[in-house]
């Protein structure tokens, strides 16, 4: 955690949200940490610590919004998640800042033996946004699942930088990151998976899928695998594509006009990630947004 913005958040720390789950506690109701910026020109630096002790389970939602604020502001957030042996954290992170905001977020996760961590990171707002996500599997047989989606338009830029480090054998990880870029927007994904020699029998997959809707939009994607262990099952890949005119034509032949056909295809591309969100009300709201978004 030696990034400049993380250090700035630490230096500015005055208070923090702390979620601490005792051993073997299962929290049925999702816990929602809502960060709402309402002051023009504000520099907001929220901090959260989540600790799931052995055998505990929780669904956590973090949302970054702006109320009715239409002016520029800066959010610099840090969230630390510790999942101890046999614990489980399902974490949804929704970045929904206003179109003028700048957002930088850092999420650091440590997993113990047989610990499960799921992250659903959705980026919908901000003129410039970045999410740095680090996961360190410190116990064997840990399970990590990372899902990301960025919906970009105008001249927005959204970066996702991730790191998964296997420090013990028999670990599992699955990562799917998607980006839809329209107009003059720019999406960036850089995901790295590191498998040292100790991490034998690791099973990891990483996929970056991207959809360009404009000739002026850009996608930069760089999935990385660094493997030192010799008994692993690992794969990664990346695709950048446009809407297929044949698919649009097929839907038109079924009585759907061209505009609605394109919306439907974009929705189908995005909903795979949205469906991973376990909170029904939040998932339904995001599905409605993706279904109607131009």
MARMIMAR-396846 format. One record per residue (C-alpha): x, y negated, z; residue number from 1; residue in one letter. Coordinates in nm, 4 decimals. Each point is the difference from the previous one (the first is absolute). Layout:
% residues N
@xx:X, yy:Y, zz:Z, seq:NUM, type:A
...
//
This chain:
% residues 294
@xx:0.0000, yy:0.0000, zz:0.0000, seq:1, type:X
@xx:0.2738, yy:-0.2429, zz:-0.0945, seq:2, type:X
@xx:-0.1928, yy:-0.1966, zz:-0.2661, seq:3, type:X
@xx:-0.0058, yy:-0.3784, zz:0.0315, seq:4, type:X
@xx:-0.3782, yy:-0.0215, zz:0.0335, seq:5, type:X
@xx:-0.0101, yy:0.2717, zz:0.2653, seq:6, type:X
@xx:0.2675, yy:-0.1874, zz:0.1955, seq:7, type:X
@xx:-0.2031, yy:-0.3211, zz:-0.0380, seq:8, type:X
@xx:-0.3084, yy:0.1730, zz:0.1370, seq:9, type:X
@xx:0.1975, yy:0.1363, zz:0.2957, seq:10, type:X
@xx:0.1538, yy:-0.3382, zz:0.0757, seq:11, type:X
@xx:-0.3450, yy:-0.1618, zz:-0.0016, seq:12, type:X
@xx:-0.1704, yy:0.2677, zz:0.2113, seq:13, type:X
@xx:-0.2256, yy:-0.1359, zz:0.2747, seq:14, type:X
@xx:-0.2612, yy:0.2749, zz:0.0207, seq:15, type:X
@xx:-0.0982, yy:0.3207, zz:-0.1779, seq:16, type:X
@xx:-0.2822, yy:0.2464, zz:-0.0476, seq:17, type:X
@xx:0.0762, yy:0.3305, zz:0.1708, seq:18, type:X
@xx:-0.1916, yy:0.3214, zz:-0.0610, seq:19, type:X
@xx:0.1205, yy:0.2778, zz:0.2309, seq:20, type:X
@xx:-0.1675, yy:0.3394, zz:-0.0066, seq:21, type:X
@xx:0.0658, yy:0.2328, zz:0.2946, seq:22, type:X
@xx:0.0824, yy:0.3640, zz:-0.0536, seq:23, type:X
@xx:-0.2721, yy:0.2126, zz:-0.1671, seq:24, type:X
@xx:-0.2438, yy:-0.2921, zz:-0.0341, seq:25, type:X
@xx:-0.2124, yy:0.0012, zz:-0.3150, seq:26, type:X
@xx:-0.1575, yy:-0.3390, zz:-0.0793, seq:27, type:X
@xx:-0.3107, yy:0.0568, zz:-0.2113, seq:28, type:X
@xx:-0.0759, yy:-0.3679, zz:-0.0752, seq:29, type:X
@xx:0.2472, yy:-0.1742, zz:-0.2346, seq:30, type:X
@xx:0.2087, yy:-0.2767, zz:0.1566, seq:31, type:X
@xx:0.0036, yy:-0.3190, zz:-0.2073, seq:32, type:X
@xx:0.2737, yy:-0.2630, zz:0.0302, seq:33, type:X
@xx:-0.1282, yy:-0.3055, zz:-0.1899, seq:34, type:X
@xx:0.2422, yy:-0.2835, zz:-0.0781, seq:35, type:X
@xx:-0.1922, yy:-0.3079, zz:-0.1182, seq:36, type:X
@xx:0.1829, yy:-0.3187, zz:-0.1001, seq:37, type:X
@xx:-0.2036, yy:-0.3217, zz:0.0217, seq:38, type:X
@xx:0.2626, yy:-0.2794, zz:0.0106, seq:39, type:X
@xx:0.1382, yy:-0.1713, zz:-0.3110, seq:40, type:X
@xx:0.3755, yy:0.0415, zz:-0.0418, seq:41, type:X
@xx:0.0221, yy:0.2418, zz:0.2935, seq:42, type:X
@xx:0.2877, yy:0.2436, zz:0.0488, seq:43, type:X
@xx:-0.1642, yy:0.3045, zz:0.1549, seq:44, type:X
@xx:0.2181, yy:0.2813, zz:0.1366, seq:45, type:X
@xx:-0.2113, yy:0.2786, zz:0.1506, seq:46, type:X
@xx:0.1634, yy:0.2971, zz:0.1691, seq:47, type:X
@xx:-0.1518, yy:0.3373, zz:0.0857, seq:48, type:X
@xx:0.1266, yy:0.3109, zz:0.1775, seq:49, type:X
@xx:-0.1880, yy:0.3276, zz:-0.0330, seq:50, type:X
@xx:0.1056, yy:0.3027, zz:0.2067, seq:51, type:X
@xx:-0.1787, yy:0.3324, zz:-0.0356, seq:52, type:X
@xx:0.1248, yy:0.2354, zz:0.2706, seq:53, type:X
@xx:0.0120, yy:0.3778, zz:-0.0475, seq:54, type:X
@xx:-0.3263, yy:0.1470, zz:-0.1267, seq:55, type:X
@xx:-0.1822, yy:-0.3336, zz:-0.0312, seq:56, type:X
@xx:-0.1934, yy:-0.1156, zz:-0.3078, seq:57, type:X
@xx:-0.1159, yy:-0.3395, zz:-0.1221, seq:58, type:X
@xx:-0.1271, yy:-0.1787, zz:-0.3104, seq:59, type:X
@xx:0.1484, yy:-0.3493, zz:-0.0247, seq:60, type:X
@xx:-0.0997, yy:-0.2845, zz:-0.2314, seq:61, type:X
@xx:0.2038, yy:-0.3177, zz:-0.0470, seq:62, type:X
@xx:-0.1568, yy:-0.2768, zz:-0.2072, seq:63, type:X
@xx:0.1572, yy:-0.3308, zz:-0.1010, seq:64, type:X
@xx:-0.2597, yy:-0.2598, zz:-0.1018, seq:65, type:X
@xx:-0.0524, yy:-0.3763, zz:-0.0099, seq:66, type:X
@xx:-0.3595, yy:-0.0837, zz:0.0924, seq:67, type:X
@xx:-0.0944, yy:-0.2980, zz:-0.2180, seq:68, type:X
@xx:0.3521, yy:-0.1435, zz:-0.0187, seq:69, type:X
@xx:0.0892, yy:-0.0944, zz:-0.3578, seq:70, type:X
@xx:0.3425, yy:-0.1573, zz:0.0624, seq:71, type:X
@xx:0.3521, yy:0.1422, zz:0.0058, seq:72, type:X
@xx:0.1311, yy:0.1875, zz:0.3052, seq:73, type:X
@xx:0.2588, yy:0.2674, zz:0.0772, seq:74, type:X
@xx:-0.0529, yy:0.3345, zz:0.1724, seq:75, type:X
@xx:0.3015, yy:0.1973, zz:0.1235, seq:76, type:X
@xx:-0.1156, yy:0.3169, zz:0.1770, seq:77, type:X
@xx:0.1783, yy:0.2913, zz:0.1650, seq:78, type:X
@xx:-0.1671, yy:0.3238, zz:0.1089, seq:79, type:X
@xx:0.1826, yy:0.2807, zz:0.1800, seq:80, type:X
@xx:-0.1627, yy:0.3438, zz:0.0174, seq:81, type:X
@xx:0.1320, yy:0.2856, zz:0.2142, seq:82, type:X
@xx:-0.1684, yy:0.3378, zz:-0.0448, seq:83, type:X
@xx:0.1290, yy:0.2530, zz:0.2518, seq:84, type:X
@xx:-0.0152, yy:0.3812, zz:-0.0248, seq:85, type:X
@xx:-0.3330, yy:0.1284, zz:-0.1379, seq:86, type:X
@xx:-0.1407, yy:-0.3530, zz:-0.0125, seq:87, type:X
@xx:-0.2006, yy:-0.1436, zz:-0.2899, seq:88, type:X
@xx:-0.0420, yy:-0.3577, zz:-0.1250, seq:89, type:X
@xx:-0.2103, yy:-0.0891, zz:-0.3041, seq:90, type:X
@xx:0.0930, yy:-0.3595, zz:-0.0834, seq:91, type:X
@xx:-0.1822, yy:-0.2216, zz:-0.2498, seq:92, type:X
@xx:0.1635, yy:-0.3330, zz:-0.0800, seq:93, type:X
@xx:-0.2109, yy:-0.2502, zz:-0.1989, seq:94, type:X
@xx:0.1730, yy:-0.3169, zz:-0.1236, seq:95, type:X
@xx:-0.2801, yy:-0.2360, zz:-0.1004, seq:96, type:X
@xx:0.1627, yy:-0.3432, zz:0.0283, seq:97, type:X
@xx:-0.1242, yy:-0.2985, zz:-0.1994, seq:98, type:X
@xx:0.1406, yy:-0.0665, zz:-0.3541, seq:99, type:X
@xx:0.2499, yy:-0.2610, zz:0.1265, seq:100, type:X
@xx:0.1416, yy:0.1937, zz:0.2934, seq:101, type:X
@xx:0.3413, yy:0.1633, zz:0.0314, seq:102, type:X
@xx:0.0050, yy:0.3329, zz:0.1798, seq:103, type:X
@xx:0.2958, yy:0.2089, zz:0.1197, seq:104, type:X
@xx:-0.0672, yy:0.3157, zz:0.1981, seq:105, type:X
@xx:0.2218, yy:0.2599, zz:0.1628, seq:106, type:X
@xx:-0.1188, yy:0.3388, zz:0.1238, seq:107, type:X
@xx:0.2432, yy:0.2346, zz:0.1760, seq:108, type:X
@xx:-0.1093, yy:0.3518, zz:0.0920, seq:109, type:X
@xx:0.1725, yy:0.2666, zz:0.2104, seq:110, type:X
@xx:-0.1391, yy:0.3534, zz:0.0048, seq:111, type:X
@xx:0.0683, yy:0.2827, zz:0.2420, seq:112, type:X
@xx:-0.0401, yy:0.3761, zz:-0.0473, seq:113, type:X
@xx:-0.3232, yy:0.0995, zz:-0.1806, seq:114, type:X
@xx:-0.1074, yy:-0.3659, zz:-0.0002, seq:115, type:X
@xx:-0.2312, yy:-0.1240, zz:-0.2745, seq:116, type:X
@xx:-0.0034, yy:-0.3532, zz:-0.1390, seq:117, type:X
@xx:-0.2182, yy:-0.1296, zz:-0.2841, seq:118, type:X
@xx:0.0252, yy:-0.3534, zz:-0.1390, seq:119, type:X
@xx:-0.2530, yy:-0.1524, zz:-0.2384, seq:120, type:X
@xx:0.1392, yy:-0.3392, zz:-0.1076, seq:121, type:X
@xx:-0.2255, yy:-0.2175, zz:-0.2170, seq:122, type:X
@xx:0.1179, yy:-0.3360, zz:-0.1389, seq:123, type:X
@xx:-0.2766, yy:-0.2289, zz:-0.1281, seq:124, type:X
@xx:0.1065, yy:-0.3599, zz:0.0655, seq:125, type:X
@xx:0.2839, yy:-0.2474, zz:0.0370, seq:126, type:X
@xx:0.2005, yy:-0.1788, zz:-0.2658, seq:127, type:X
@xx:0.3125, yy:0.1861, zz:0.1092, seq:128, type:X
@xx:-0.0092, yy:0.3095, zz:0.2192, seq:129, type:X
@xx:0.2353, yy:0.2730, zz:0.1092, seq:130, type:X
@xx:-0.0386, yy:0.3106, zz:0.2144, seq:131, type:X
@xx:0.3116, yy:0.1756, zz:0.1299, seq:132, type:X
@xx:-0.0863, yy:0.3460, zz:0.1327, seq:133, type:X
@xx:0.2513, yy:0.2270, zz:0.1753, seq:134, type:X
@xx:-0.0745, yy:0.3496, zz:0.1283, seq:135, type:X
@xx:0.2532, yy:0.2002, zz:0.2014, seq:136, type:X
@xx:-0.0818, yy:0.3650, zz:0.0653, seq:137, type:X
@xx:0.1913, yy:0.0737, zz:0.3195, seq:138, type:X
@xx:-0.1687, yy:0.3337, zz:0.0704, seq:139, type:X
@xx:-0.0363, yy:0.3141, zz:-0.2076, seq:140, type:X
@xx:-0.3210, yy:0.0844, zz:-0.1899, seq:141, type:X
@xx:-0.1153, yy:-0.3614, zz:-0.0035, seq:142, type:X
@xx:-0.2570, yy:-0.0959, zz:-0.2625, seq:143, type:X
@xx:-0.0007, yy:-0.3414, zz:-0.1731, seq:144, type:X
@xx:-0.2548, yy:-0.1214, zz:-0.2534, seq:145, type:X
@xx:0.0314, yy:-0.3453, zz:-0.1571, seq:146, type:X
@xx:-0.2604, yy:-0.1515, zz:-0.2318, seq:147, type:X
@xx:0.0297, yy:-0.3477, zz:-0.1511, seq:148, type:X
@xx:-0.2113, yy:-0.2139, zz:-0.2329, seq:149, type:X
@xx:0.0565, yy:-0.3530, zz:-0.1316, seq:150, type:X
@xx:-0.2661, yy:-0.1829, zz:-0.2034, seq:151, type:X
@xx:0.1669, yy:-0.2949, zz:-0.1722, seq:152, type:X
@xx:-0.1227, yy:-0.2845, zz:-0.2193, seq:153, type:X
@xx:0.0962, yy:-0.3602, zz:-0.0811, seq:154, type:X
@xx:0.3681, yy:-0.0588, zz:0.0731, seq:155, type:X
@xx:0.0129, yy:0.2044, zz:0.3214, seq:156, type:X
@xx:0.3009, yy:0.2095, zz:0.0944, seq:157, type:X
@xx:-0.0226, yy:0.3024, zz:0.2306, seq:158, type:X
@xx:0.2996, yy:0.2092, zz:0.1115, seq:159, type:X
@xx:-0.0039, yy:0.3360, zz:0.1727, seq:160, type:X
@xx:0.3292, yy:0.1339, zz:0.1352, seq:161, type:X
@xx:-0.0035, yy:0.3318, zz:0.1848, seq:162, type:X
@xx:0.2465, yy:0.2382, zz:0.1614, seq:163, type:X
@xx:-0.0617, yy:0.3522, zz:0.1303, seq:164, type:X
@xx:0.2883, yy:0.1610, zz:0.1901, seq:165, type:X
@xx:-0.0043, yy:0.3677, zz:0.0958, seq:166, type:X
@xx:0.2151, yy:0.0599, zz:0.3060, seq:167, type:X
@xx:-0.1167, yy:0.3570, zz:0.0749, seq:168, type:X
@xx:-0.0899, yy:0.3109, zz:-0.2050, seq:169, type:X
@xx:-0.3443, yy:0.1104, zz:-0.1240, seq:170, type:X
@xx:-0.1296, yy:-0.3547, zz:-0.0491, seq:171, type:X
@xx:-0.2747, yy:-0.0894, zz:-0.2467, seq:172, type:X
@xx:-0.0769, yy:-0.3264, zz:-0.1760, seq:173, type:X
@xx:-0.2363, yy:-0.1105, zz:-0.2753, seq:174, type:X
@xx:0.0010, yy:-0.3490, zz:-0.1474, seq:175, type:X
@xx:-0.2331, yy:-0.1459, zz:-0.2628, seq:176, type:X
@xx:0.0301, yy:-0.3668, zz:-0.0923, seq:177, type:X
@xx:-0.2229, yy:-0.1709, zz:-0.2573, seq:178, type:X
@xx:-0.0033, yy:-0.3500, zz:-0.1455, seq:179, type:X
@xx:-0.2429, yy:-0.1705, zz:-0.2393, seq:180, type:X
@xx:0.1447, yy:-0.3183, zz:-0.1519, seq:181, type:X
@xx:-0.1943, yy:-0.2526, zz:-0.2098, seq:182, type:X
@xx:0.0670, yy:-0.3483, zz:-0.1425, seq:183, type:X
@xx:0.3576, yy:-0.1097, zz:0.0887, seq:184, type:X
@xx:0.0302, yy:0.1989, zz:0.3228, seq:185, type:X
@xx:0.3019, yy:0.2042, zz:0.1043, seq:186, type:X
@xx:-0.0005, yy:0.3241, zz:0.1949, seq:187, type:X
@xx:0.3116, yy:0.1577, zz:0.1538, seq:188, type:X
@xx:0.0469, yy:0.3429, zz:0.1564, seq:189, type:X
@xx:0.3284, yy:0.1308, zz:0.1375, seq:190, type:X
@xx:-0.0357, yy:0.3234, zz:0.1941, seq:191, type:X
@xx:0.2908, yy:0.1994, zz:0.1393, seq:192, type:X
@xx:-0.0014, yy:0.3463, zz:0.1541, seq:193, type:X
@xx:0.3163, yy:0.1166, zz:0.1761, seq:194, type:X
@xx:0.0523, yy:0.3692, zz:0.0770, seq:195, type:X
@xx:0.3295, yy:0.0624, zz:0.1882, seq:196, type:X
@xx:0.1626, yy:0.3393, zz:0.0373, seq:197, type:X
@xx:-0.1730, yy:0.0737, zz:0.3306, seq:198, type:X
@xx:-0.3440, yy:-0.0340, zz:-0.1584, seq:199, type:X
@xx:-0.0229, yy:0.3442, zz:-0.1578, seq:200, type:X
@xx:-0.3332, yy:0.1253, zz:-0.1411, seq:201, type:X
@xx:-0.1315, yy:-0.3522, zz:-0.0462, seq:202, type:X
@xx:-0.3087, yy:-0.0370, zz:-0.2203, seq:203, type:X
@xx:-0.0322, yy:-0.3525, zz:-0.1411, seq:204, type:X
@xx:-0.1728, yy:-0.1588, zz:-0.2983, seq:205, type:X
@xx:-0.0150, yy:-0.3589, zz:-0.1168, seq:206, type:X
@xx:-0.2053, yy:-0.1453, zz:-0.2857, seq:207, type:X
@xx:-0.0321, yy:-0.3581, zz:-0.1234, seq:208, type:X
@xx:-0.2916, yy:-0.0552, zz:-0.2399, seq:209, type:X
@xx:-0.0643, yy:-0.3402, zz:-0.1552, seq:210, type:X
@xx:-0.2544, yy:-0.1600, zz:-0.2301, seq:211, type:X
@xx:0.0730, yy:-0.3084, zz:-0.2121, seq:212, type:X
@xx:-0.3047, yy:-0.1980, zz:-0.1121, seq:213, type:X
@xx:0.1828, yy:-0.2877, zz:-0.1709, seq:214, type:X
@xx:0.2974, yy:-0.0370, zz:-0.2299, seq:215, type:X
@xx:0.1351, yy:-0.2677, zz:0.2360, seq:216, type:X
@xx:-0.0242, yy:0.2113, zz:0.3172, seq:217, type:X
@xx:0.3074, yy:0.1832, zz:0.1320, seq:218, type:X
@xx:0.0615, yy:0.3171, zz:0.1971, seq:219, type:X
@xx:0.3411, yy:0.0935, zz:0.1410, seq:220, type:X
@xx:0.0087, yy:0.3449, zz:0.1563, seq:221, type:X
@xx:0.2920, yy:0.1936, zz:0.1411, seq:222, type:X
@xx:-0.0678, yy:0.3252, zz:0.1876, seq:223, type:X
@xx:0.3174, yy:0.1468, zz:0.1488, seq:224, type:X
@xx:0.0988, yy:0.3397, zz:0.1394, seq:225, type:X
@xx:0.3313, yy:0.0447, zz:0.1806, seq:226, type:X
@xx:0.0443, yy:0.3677, zz:0.0881, seq:227, type:X
@xx:0.2970, yy:0.1538, zz:0.1798, seq:228, type:X
@xx:-0.1769, yy:0.3146, zz:0.1263, seq:229, type:X
@xx:0.0018, yy:0.2977, zz:-0.2367, seq:230, type:X
@xx:-0.3232, yy:0.1803, zz:0.0953, seq:231, type:X
@xx:-0.2777, yy:-0.2502, zz:-0.0677, seq:232, type:X
@xx:-0.3072, yy:-0.0582, zz:-0.2132, seq:233, type:X
@xx:0.0032, yy:-0.3614, zz:-0.1148, seq:234, type:X
@xx:-0.1411, yy:-0.1874, zz:-0.2987, seq:235, type:X
@xx:-0.0572, yy:-0.3564, zz:-0.1083, seq:236, type:X
@xx:-0.1349, yy:-0.1846, zz:-0.3020, seq:237, type:X
@xx:-0.1336, yy:-0.3276, zz:-0.1375, seq:238, type:X
@xx:-0.2457, yy:-0.0990, zz:-0.2720, seq:239, type:X
@xx:-0.0974, yy:-0.3364, zz:-0.1468, seq:240, type:X
@xx:-0.2944, yy:-0.0008, zz:-0.2394, seq:241, type:X
@xx:-0.2822, yy:-0.2072, zz:-0.1429, seq:242, type:X
@xx:-0.3706, yy:0.0718, zz:-0.0316, seq:243, type:X
@xx:-0.0528, yy:0.2510, zz:-0.2772, seq:244, type:X
@xx:-0.2202, yy:-0.1395, zz:-0.2756, seq:245, type:X
@xx:-0.1274, yy:0.3522, zz:-0.0692, seq:246, type:X
@xx:-0.1329, yy:0.0182, zz:0.3548, seq:247, type:X
@xx:-0.1635, yy:-0.3421, zz:-0.0322, seq:248, type:X
@xx:-0.1555, yy:0.1076, zz:-0.3308, seq:249, type:X
@xx:-0.1282, yy:0.3233, zz:0.1534, seq:250, type:X
@xx:-0.1797, yy:-0.1899, zz:0.2760, seq:251, type:X
@xx:-0.1407, yy:-0.2454, zz:-0.2557, seq:252, type:X
@xx:-0.1354, yy:0.2946, zz:-0.1957, seq:253, type:X
@xx:-0.1920, yy:0.0944, zz:0.3155, seq:254, type:X
@xx:-0.1708, yy:-0.3401, zz:0.0138, seq:255, type:X
@xx:0.2470, yy:-0.1887, zz:0.2265, seq:256, type:X
@xx:0.1173, yy:-0.3366, zz:-0.1320, seq:257, type:X
@xx:0.3729, yy:-0.0692, zz:-0.0396, seq:258, type:X
@xx:0.0340, yy:-0.2213, zz:0.3105, seq:259, type:X
@xx:-0.1732, yy:0.2495, zz:0.2286, seq:260, type:X
@xx:0.1962, yy:0.2866, zz:-0.1576, seq:261, type:X
@xx:0.3291, yy:-0.1665, zz:0.0890, seq:262, type:X
@xx:-0.1213, yy:-0.0713, zz:0.3534, seq:263, type:X
@xx:-0.0984, yy:0.3640, zz:0.0395, seq:264, type:X
@xx:0.3408, yy:0.1243, zz:-0.1159, seq:265, type:X
@xx:0.1802, yy:-0.2400, zz:0.2344, seq:266, type:X
@xx:-0.2223, yy:0.1132, zz:0.2853, seq:267, type:X
@xx:0.0753, yy:0.3656, zz:-0.0716, seq:268, type:X
@xx:0.3723, yy:-0.0777, zz:0.0103, seq:269, type:X
@xx:-0.0214, yy:-0.1824, zz:0.3354, seq:270, type:X
@xx:-0.2512, yy:0.2134, zz:0.1881, seq:271, type:X
@xx:0.2391, yy:0.2938, zz:0.0499, seq:272, type:X
@xx:0.1926, yy:-0.2072, zz:0.2547, seq:273, type:X
@xx:-0.3038, yy:-0.1746, zz:0.1518, seq:274, type:X
@xx:-0.1619, yy:0.3369, zz:0.0697, seq:275, type:X
@xx:0.2854, yy:0.0829, zz:0.2399, seq:276, type:X
@xx:-0.1241, yy:-0.2614, zz:0.2491, seq:277, type:X
@xx:-0.1774, yy:0.1874, zz:0.2821, seq:278, type:X
@xx:-0.2175, yy:-0.2913, zz:0.1215, seq:279, type:X
@xx:-0.3227, yy:0.0281, zz:-0.1983, seq:280, type:X
@xx:-0.1098, yy:-0.3648, zz:0.0281, seq:281, type:X
@xx:0.3402, yy:-0.1286, zz:-0.1112, seq:282, type:X
@xx:0.0268, yy:0.2560, zz:-0.2785, seq:283, type:X
@xx:-0.3471, yy:-0.0903, zz:-0.1321, seq:284, type:X
@xx:0.0840, yy:-0.3704, zz:0.0002, seq:285, type:X
@xx:0.3205, yy:0.0566, zz:-0.1960, seq:286, type:X
@xx:-0.1774, yy:0.2316, zz:-0.2442, seq:287, type:X
@xx:-0.2619, yy:-0.2692, zz:-0.0638, seq:288, type:X
@xx:0.2777, yy:-0.2538, zz:-0.0614, seq:289, type:X
@xx:0.1902, yy:0.2285, zz:-0.2374, seq:290, type:X
@xx:-0.3189, yy:0.0899, zz:-0.1873, seq:291, type:X
@xx:-0.0878, yy:-0.3625, zz:-0.0785, seq:292, type:X
@xx:0.3467, yy:-0.1543, zz:-0.0336, seq:293, type:X
@xx:0.0712, yy:-0.1531, zz:-0.3423, seq:294, type:X
//
